[in-house]
Amino acid sequence: MKNLNEAFVHLNVGLPDDVERLKAAGYYKEAMARIDEYLAEDWTETQNSPRSQGLEMPEYEQPANPVPHGVDALRDALLVQKEIMCRLPQEYCWNEAQAVARMQGLVRDFTVEEFRQLVHEGRVDWRFVEGEKHYLDRFAETLIATRADLAARQLDPPAPAALARERRRRIHDQMEREGQASARITLKTSVGMSDEAFAAALAKAKAEGRESVHVRAWLPIPAECLAQSEIELQSFTEQPGRIADANAPQRTVCWEADLTENRRFGVQYRYKTTAVYADPLDFVPAPEQPTFDTEEQAPHIVFTPYLRALAAQLTEGITDPAEKAKRIYDYVTLNVRYHYQPAYFVQDCLPDRCARNRRGDCGIMALTFITLCRLVGIPARWQSGLSVSPTGVGCHDWAMFYIAPKGWMYADCSFGASMARQGEEELRRHYFGSLDTGRMVANRAFEAPFDPPMYGFRSDPYDNQSGECEVDGVGLYGDALDTRKELVDFEDL
């Protein structure tokens, strides 16, 4: 069975000109129909042969076409791009009138003119959908999170963020003073289908003569790493079929079942997390540095001409690898504005777009840092899972980089950029080298397969923070996929 997620490595192959133009204009239905025609095309029939000209085939044996069904890499790219265009309208779901009405329901005295100015300034992400401008589903959350003037006009403002900043300062002070800080965290997570998606899947199964739907579900769980220990998988909603190895690049627990009624799959786990303080500029780097984790990794960690030029400008005249990493961290945290993003599934070359547009979320900032580090010879890796505090839990991504003789250290560019916006320079510097105790590490590689593998398109083919579900071989995404996270206990040690 073909693992569709492996096709993403060819995402950057590109599209035929007509499909590319249709996609750019947002004519997704027409573009997807054209892709179907390309995938069905027999090059032996349509390209350079007498038959393609409407002539009778000569009697001599015809030469074998070496690629009768096209180039495999392009076919993979077309499969992925078709699925991307199927999902894009759900990501960009508001027209202008709807977007303005949404903001007016959140922000006092918000106007159409104000919205258009924010779009002009590049503060609102948009795409054409069937020829009309549509705006990102979470554009309003981005504006309120990153514009203090809009946040001050909220009709229903949240609790102040001062407590979270105070906690970060306290952890920073403890780590600087004692060298580390620890916490013991208990979480409960689950994944399943929405009732509507299950009803549709069951109806389809019965129409095909089956009485149940075959479901496979994966949830991320804590992986063994330097920051995590004493991992306990305390309970499951039902016995899983497979628990991935403790050091799997994307560690999961997996269930497989035939369902006649909808149900969820869940796990409760506890672990100890330890954050060690590190200052990358507080030691002398070794004269010889390693070369592992410095390569490209398509389709996103790629050394484009723009990123090459940026890396060269940032590190010109600098030989110390720690200083190079600091320059890259400064570039990202001081220049890239936080924006909620469409699903990574529908995007291409994330670091290049981030560097050009100067906006991204935690994962895109981490990938940009990783790619620029690798460009200048600094080993860098992905790490992700959850961000946890005594008040809640959410998805989060960050980066690791390696400088001998110290070894692996961390860079959380998203938290660093947040601290820069708030004028907290000491805390911005903290996240260059160090993290905090509010982490759950499940993933230590970007675009890694599950164990056992998922064959249908994942909701996120690169990262796994919330879980995935495959129904009769088809991966779920959007409203059909229901994932939940609950903080059970957070104990500072």
N, C-alpha and C positions, 0 to 999 in steps of 0.2 A: 504494500500500500504506500502510495506517495505521501510523504510528509509535506504538506503545502507550506508549512512555515519555513522549510529550507529554501524555498524559492526566493525569499527576501534578499539573499546574498546577491541576486541579480537585479535588484530594484533599480540600480543606477545605469543599467543598460540603456534605458530610455524608451521612448515610444515612437512609432511611425509618425510622420509629420501631421497627417490628418487627425489622428487620435490626440496628439499633443495639443493641437489647436482647439479641438472640441473640448478637451478637459480644461484648458485655460479659460475658455468662455463659459464653463459650467454646464455645457450640454452633455451631461453624464449619460443619459439614456442612449443618445445617439452614439456616443463614444464607446459604450459597452457593447452595443450591437455591432459596431465596426470591429471591435476586438474579437467577438465571436466569429466574424467572417475571416479575420486573419488566422485564428486558431484552426479553423476548418479548411483553410486553403491548402491545396496540393500544389507545391511549386512545380512539380513535373508537368502538371497540366496548364499552369497559368503563366509560366515564365518563358524562356527561350526554347520553344519546340514548335514544329509545324502545327500541332494541334492547337497551341495557343493562338495561332493565326487563322484558325478555321480551315486548315488544310488537311488533306489525308496524310496519315503517317506513312513515310516511306517503308519499303520492305526490309531494309537493313536493320540490324539490331541497334536499338537506341542506347546511347550511353547512360549509365546509371547516374541519376542526380545524387550528389553526395549529401544533400540536406533536403529530402523530398517534403518534409513537414516543417521546414524552417529551422532556424538556429535555436537550439534548446534554451540557451540563456535568454533569448528574446521571448520565447514562449513562456518561460517562468515569469519574466517581467510583465508580460501581458496578463497572466493569471492574477498576479498581485495587484496590478493597476486596476483591473476590472473590479476586484473586491474593494479596493480603496474608493473607487468612484461610487460603488454601491453604498458605502458608509458615509461619504462626505456630506450628503444632505442632512443626515442626522446630527453631525457635528456642527454644521452651520445652519441653524434652524430658524433664525429670526430675520424677517425683513425689517426695513427701517421703521415702519409704523409700530410693529410689535416690539422692536428694541427700545424705542423711545417710551412706549407705554410701560415696559418693564422697569426702566430707570425711574419713571415718574412714580411707580409704586414703591420704590426704595429710597428715593432722594427727593427732598423738599425742593419745589420750584424748578425742577429740571425741564429744559426746553429742547425743542428740535434743533435750534441753532447751536446750542451747547453740544448736543450729540454730534452734529456734523463737524464742529471744530475738533472734537476729540478724535473723530475718524481721520480728519485731515492731519492731525498731529501724529498719527500712527498708534494711538492708544487703544483702538478697537480693531480686533482681528476680523477680516472679512474675506469672502470668496464669492465668485459668481456661482449661482445655482440656477440652472436652466436660464441663463442670461441675465439674472437679476442679482444685485448685491444682497448677500445674506451674511449675518454676523454670528460669531462663535457663540455656542450655547452658554458659556460661562463668562461672557464679556463683562457683565455687570459686576460679578465677583472680583474680576481683575481690577476694574476701575475703582471700586470701593477700597480694595486692599492696597492700592498703590497711589491713590490720590487723596491726600489729607483733606483737601477742600470738600470733596464729595463725601468722604467718611464723616466729616463734621455735620453734614446736612442729612444724615440718615434719619429716616422716620422711625426706625426701630434699632437703635445702635446696640451693639453687643457690649459685653463687659470689657472694661479697659484691659489693654495688653500689658500694663505695667507689672502685674504679678509674674507673668512669664519672663519678662526681662530681668526682674529681680532674682528669680530662680536661676537664670543663666549666669548672672553675676556671681551668685553664691557658689554655684558649682565651679565656675572658673577660678574663683579665689581658693576654693578647697583643692582643686587640681594643681594650681600653681604652688600652693603651700605644701601639700602632702604628696604630690606626684600623681595622684589618681583619685577617682571617686567611683563608687559602685552602687548598684540598686538591684533589687530582685523584683521581677515583673511577672505578672500572670495575665494572660490574654485568652480570650475565647473568640474564635473566628468560624465563619461558615460560608458555604457557597451553595447555590441551587438555581433552578429555573424560576422565573416569574410564573404565577398561575396561568396567565394568558399564554405564555410561550409553551407551557406544558400542555395546555388544552389543545393548542394548535398542533403540537407534535404528536399527541395521542390520536387526534382525529386523522392525521396523515397516516399514522401507523395502521389504524383500523381500515382505512381505505385501501391499504396494501395487503390486508389480510393478517395483520399482526395485532396482538392484544396488549402489547406493552411497548415502551420506548426504551432503548438501550442508552444508558447514561454513564459517562465517565467524568469524574470530578477531581480537581487538584486544588489543594490549598498550600500556600507557603508556610513553612515552619522554621524555627531557629536552626541555623547551621553552626557547626563547630568552627570557631575562628578565634583570633587573639582576644576579641572583646567579649566573647560569650562562653559561659561555662555552666555546669550544673543544670543542663537542659533536661527537663522532665516533660514527656508527653503524657499528661495526666488522664485524659479521657477522650473518647470519640463518641459521636452519635451512633456509629456502628463500626464494626471491625473493618479497617481499611484493607485493600488488596495489596498495597505496596507502600512502604515508608522508605524514601530515598536515603542513600548513605549520608552520614552526618556531614561529610565534606563535599556533597554534590554542589556543582556550580550554581544551580537553582534548586534548592532543597524543597521537596514537596511531600505531602501525604496524598495518596490516590485511592479513590473508591471506584468500583464498577458495579452496576446493578441494572436489572430490567424492572422498570417501574410501571405500575398500573395506576398509581396515585402519586401526586407530587410530594416530594420530601427533600429536606436539606441534608447536607453533609457537613459535619463540624468537628472541631478539635479544641480542647483546652490545654494550654501548655504553660510552663513556668521556666524561667531561666535567670541566671545572674549575668548582668552586664557590667563591664568595667571600662571606664574611660581613662586612658593614660595621657598625662600632659606631655606635649612635645613642642619644642620651638625649633623649626627647621633651620633657623639662622644662628643657633646657639652651639654649633659644633663645626669642625673643619671637615669638609667632604673628602673622601678618599680620592687619590689621583686617578684611579681606574674605577669607572662606574659600570654596572651591568647593562646588558642590552636586551634582557627579556622584557616582554610587554611594551615594546616600542614599535610594533608593526601596525600596519593598517588592518582594519576589520570591516569589510563592506557589509552593509551599504552605508553606515554612518561614520565610523571612525576611518575616514579617508582624507588623504593629504591633498586637498584641492589647491589650485593656484592661489585663491584668496587667503586660505589658511596658511599656506607657505609664506606668503608675503607678510601676513600679520605676525606670525611667529618670528620671522627674521627681524622685523621692526622692534618687537617687544624685547628681544634678547640681544640686539646688536651691541657688541663690545663686552658682553658678559660671559665669563667662563665658569663661574661658580654655579653648579646645578641648582642649589637651593635658591640663589638669587633669581635664576631663570624661572623657577616654579613660582616664586613670590611675584614676579612681574606678571606672569600669566594669571595668577589668582587676583592680583590687583585689577588687571584688565577686566576680568569677568565681574568681579564684585562691585566695581566702581562704574561700569558702563552698561551692563545688561540689566534691563528692567524686568521685574517679575511679571509674567503674564500666564494666566491659566491657558493651557494648550488644548488643541484638538488631540484626539488619540494619536499616539505615536504611529499607530498602524497607517494612518493616512498621510504621513509626512515623509519627506526624503531628505537625506543629508542634513541631519539636525544641527551638527556643529557649524557647518558653513552658513546655514540660514540664521543661526543665532548670532554669529559673528557679524553678519551683514546687517541684520535687522535690529540687533541689540535688545532682544527680548527673548524670554524663555522661562520655563519652570525649573524645578530643582534638577530633574533628570537631564534636561537640555543643557543647563549650566554645567553639570558634572561632565557630560560628554564633551562639551567644548573645552573644558579644562584638560580632560584626558587626552583629547586629540592634539591640542597644542603642546602638551608635555611630551607626547610621543614624537611629535615633529622635531623637537629639539633634543631628542635622545634621553628623555627622563622616563623611566618605566612608570606606567600609570594604569590603574584598574578601576573597574566599576564595583560599587557596593550599594545594596539597596534593601529595602524591606519596609519597616514602619518607623515612624517617629512617635514616641510615647511620652506623655507627661502625666502627672497626677490627675489632670482634668480631662484627658482624652487620648485618642490614638488616630493616626492618619498615615497615608502613604508618604514615602520619602526616598530620595536617592542622593548619593554623594560619591566622592572619588577617593582613591588612595594613590599615593605616589611614593617612589622608593629612591632614597639617597643613601649610598653607603658612606660610612659604616653604620649609620643609625638604623636603616631599614625602612619598613613601611610606615608611613604617616598618612594623615587624612586631610582632605580639603572639602569643606561643605560650602560651596560657593553660594548656594541659595540662602542659607542662614547668614553668611557673610554679607551678601547684598542687602538683606533685611536690616542687619546691624548698621550698615553704611547709611541707609535711608533714615534710620533713627538717631544718627550721630553717635553711635556706640563704637568708637574706634577700637577700644581694648577688646571688645567682644568680636568685632570683625577680625582682628588679628588672631583671636583664640581659634577660630575655625580654619585657620591655615596651620595645620599640624595636628590639631586636636578636635575631638568631638565632644559629646556630653553623655550622660547616662541614659538618655531617653531614646534608645535605639533597639530595634529587633532586626538582626541581619539574617536574611533568608537567601540573598543572591550575591554571588561574588564574581559574576560574569554577565556581560550583556549579550543577548541573543543566544542563550544557552538552551538546549532541549531539556524537557522534563524526563524523569525516570519513573514510570514508563513514558514513552513519547506521546504527545498529542498530535494526531495526524490532520485534523481539520484546522482551518485558520483559527488561531488564538485571538482573543480580544486584544491582547498586547503580545505580539510575537517576540518582543525584545526583553521585557521585564515581567516580573510576577510579584505583585504586592498584595493583591486581593483574592486571587483564585481564578480558575478557569473551569469551563464546563463544555462537554462535547455530547451532543444528542444525536444518536443514529449517524455518527460520523461527521456531524456539522458543528463547528464551534459557535458558541453563543457570544453575543456582544450587546452593548447598549442596554436597553430596558429589559431585554430577555434574560440577562444575566443578573442575578441577585446575590450580592456579596455583603457580608456584615462583619464588623469588628467591635469587640467590647473589652474595655479595660476592667479586669476583675480585681487586681490589686497592684499597687506600686509602693514599694518599701525602699526608702533610702537606707543604705548600709553604712 
